[in-house]
């Protein structure tokens, strides 16, 4: 089995769902900040401003990195081989996951996580969404390929 490459595409539908999740959350938290700030409870205003900042950063990272793949460290392709799984980033760099590779499928079947150790024994983690694949056929093919490779060796293990 030679290396098989899956090129990723922007997930605009998923981006819209993320925007519907994160924008109201951040707006609600910021409104709480204003309420507590002008209501005299400054310590709670600081707490809610931290929470608003956290959700803003988490949402922006999820949208810009995994959905739109605009950040330099965003994965744009996955290559699966017998002994190594390679992740290619937008900035041209590549990472090879060579051992302790684990696939974490979500229960809804809309995404999966990929974690493993590179050649330096550094643990790396990635999330891939169904909408990032050009077709449902590609999304199913990568999962079948990972299952096939996992059943033929101890290189992969699948977690649910």
Long-range contacts (C-beta under 8 A, 24 or more apart in sequence): 1-81, 1-82, 1-149, 2-81, 3-79, 3-80, 3-81, 3-86, 4-79, 4-80, 4-81, 4-145, 5-77, 5-78, 5-79, 6-77, 6-78, 6-79, 6-80, 6-133, 6-138, 6-141, 6-142, 7-76, 7-77, 7-134, 8-69, 8-75, 8-76, 8-77, 8-78, 8-128, 8-132, 8-133, 9-131, 9-132, 9-133, 9-134, 10-67, 10-68, 10-69, 10-132, 11-66, 11-67, 11-68, 11-129, 11-130, 11-131, 11-132, 12-67, 12-68, 12-131, 13-131, 14-67, 14-129, 14-130, 14-131, 14-132, 15-63, 15-67, 15-68, 18-59, 18-62, 18-63, 18-67, 19-59, 19-63, 21-59, 22-55, 22-56, 22-58, 22-59, 22-62, 22-63, 23-59, 25-55, 25-59, 26-52, 26-55, 26-56, 26-59, 29-55, 66-127, 66-128, 66-129, 66-132, 67-129, 67-131, 67-132, 69-132, 75-126, 75-128, 78-114, 78-128, 78-142, 80-142, 80-145, 80-146, 80-149, 82-149, 82-153, 82-155, 83-155, 85-114, 85-116, 87-114, 87-124, 87-126, 95-124, 97-124, 99-155, 101-155, 101-156, 101-157, 102-156, 102-157, 102-158, 102-159, 103-146, 103-150, 103-156, 103-157, 103-158, 103-159, 104-159, 104-160, 105-143, 105-158, 105-159, 105-160, 107-160, 112-143
